[in-house]
């Protein structure tokens, strides 16, 4: 009995050493990011289709993601050392990249044409060009969160007719926002964007507009792309609110336009 136990212990130790050596080799080859890769990546396979990837501590430059299977969801939240991102995911619909504090660039070859939900909250180093690289082909985008992106200077989503909700609060370098082709937009938040001067937005179905404490904001240009939908909104009894506290420079023409469209300005 003792002999069998001894043999088992030897085999167990041998297998542990083999696993350790393999992991070290793969790590040095750049295949694995750390010793906890299986936990950190949490790759989920179902019938051969990659549905989601979760990483918690990747290197500074995530390798080019070009899956053969249909990646639908990618979660990179909290990857604090990630600085550059390259994605070629034709079936990706959801990308979480919140709190990637060093992420500043999205490479030009990135393409996610079916992207519907994008969350880049607190990506403090993200530049407008990198964001635009993600947005330009993503014409099916529905929700966008770039709140707390302190380096973002502009937000232009003018070919995104399916956008429903946009959150860009707390972006101190943001000077212009253009959402004039987003006829489905219902909620827009750009409060505490202290350098924001110009805002262009489709107000056809917009119900919540929050521009509080945008001290430099002078002009809000509202568009109504679908007049019938606008009439339905006005006649449906749904309350429309425009939060404009702390916008001392906002001209009276913009305030009157908002009131004419049925907004209650506070």
Buried (B, 14 or more C-beta within 10 A) or exposed (E): EEEEEEEEEEEEEEEEEEEEEEBEEEBEEEEBBBEEBEEBBEEEEEEEEBBBBBBBBBBEBBEEBEBEEBBBBBBBBBBEBBBBBBBBBEBBBBBBBBBBBBBBBBBEEBBBEBBBBBBBBBBBBBBBEBBBBBBBBBBBBBBBBBBBBBBBBBBBBEEBBBBBBBBBBBBBBBBBBBBBBBBBBBBBBBBBBBBBBBBBBBBBBBBBBBBBBBBBBBBBBBBBBBEEBBEEBEEEEEEBBBBBEBBEEBEEEBBEBBEEBBBEBE
